[in-house]
């Protein structure tokens, strides 16, 4: 992703207060280590699993 595209996307997300709040909360969670890492293979496997009812 180019810097210009990244800047435009970020500006768009921050232009709406609700989006900005969510983005800032997500960044804070990431910095605090509150995230889960998945490989593409793991994500694809999750996608194929049936949804529990």
C-alpha positions in Angstrom: 0.0 0.0 0.0 1.4 3.4 -0.9 1.9 6.1 1.7 -0.6 8.3 -0.2 -3.3 5.5 -0.1 -2.6 4.8 3.5 -2.9 8.5 4.4 -6.2 8.8 2.5 -7.6 5.7 4.1 -6.6 6.8 7.6 -8.0 10.3 7.0 -11.2 8.8 5.9 -11.5 6.6 9.0 -10.6 9.4 11.3 -13.2 11.8 9.7 -16.0 10.0 11.4 -16.0 10.3 15.3 -17.3 6.7 15.8 -14.7 5.3 13.3 -11.9 7.3 14.9 -12.9 6.0 18.4 -12.9 2.4 17.2 -9.6 2.8 15.4 -7.9 4.4 18.4 -9.3 1.6 20.7 -8.0 -1.0 18.3 -4.5 0.6 18.2 -4.4 0.8 22.0 -5.4 -2.9 22.2 -2.7 -3.9 19.8 0.0 -1.9 21.7 -1.1 -3.6 24.9 -0.6 -7.0 23.3 -4.3 -7.8 23.2 -4.5 -9.3 19.8 -4.5 -12.7 18.2 -2.2 -13.7 15.4 -3.5 -16.0 12.7 -1.9 -17.2 9.5 -3.8 -17.1 6.2 -4.0 -20.9 6.4 -5.7 -20.7 9.9 -8.1 -18.1 8.7 -9.2 -20.1 5.7 -9.7 -23.2 7.9 -11.9 -21.1 10.3 -13.9 -19.9 7.3 -14.7 -23.5 6.3 -15.9 -24.5 9.8 -19.7 -24.6 10.3 -21.1 -21.8 12.4 -22.4 -23.1 15.8 -26.1 -22.5 16.3 
